[in-house]
């Protein structure tokens, strides 16, 4: 652990927690277990997230106040100015969102690296950094560059599957297994069960490999993979930049 003057003061930020008591709220991704307490009527503070999450958030919570959202560009360090709850002095928070390679794709899910006089804090959220995956390699480089030679003082690590008993194939291998099943059953309809977010990359991979379009039935309230891909640049009504 590196030396630090003090820990981050309580009452400054919350990550994937949506109750009272913070000035800035950070969303890693939109899976339900990370949005408990978030709703269309939520208005407790500024909400920071990736561009993809911002697009999906306004779809999942149709009446959400978009003026509360601040889009953070993935891989870019940005300054967020807050106030110390105890002293009222200015707190300068450097925030770097890093591609977590989780759900959805297109850098929707992010880790957050926080730096300031409190030291260096990394909150991973849910992530999937496969050793040979190009996106994961790029994300690791982004992370190392953002550290600027510092060490992590506090690590909040998602370790749900951090045990040797869990051994999963890579996404590429799993996708190819699904395609092989489809190709080996030409006389059958193949139905892929999806639950809101998480299967977008798989559906796109199948569509591209087999040269066919995919359709969802019944339609869900969450944007389809194609509409997410088309709108990932962010909507004009959602502010971005430093606050």
URQUIVEN-V552738 format. One record per helix or strand of 2 or more residues. SS is the DSSP state (2 for helix, 1 for strand). FROM is the first residue (numbers start at 1). TO is the last residue. If there is no record, write none. Layout:
<<SS FROM TO> <SS FROM TO>>
//
This chain:
<<1 13 15> <1 24 26> <2 32 34> <1 46 49> <2 51 60> <2 66 68> <1 69 71> <1 77 83> <1 90 99> <1 110 116> <1 119 123> <2 134 147> <1 154 156> <2 171 183> <2 200 210> <2 225 230>>
//
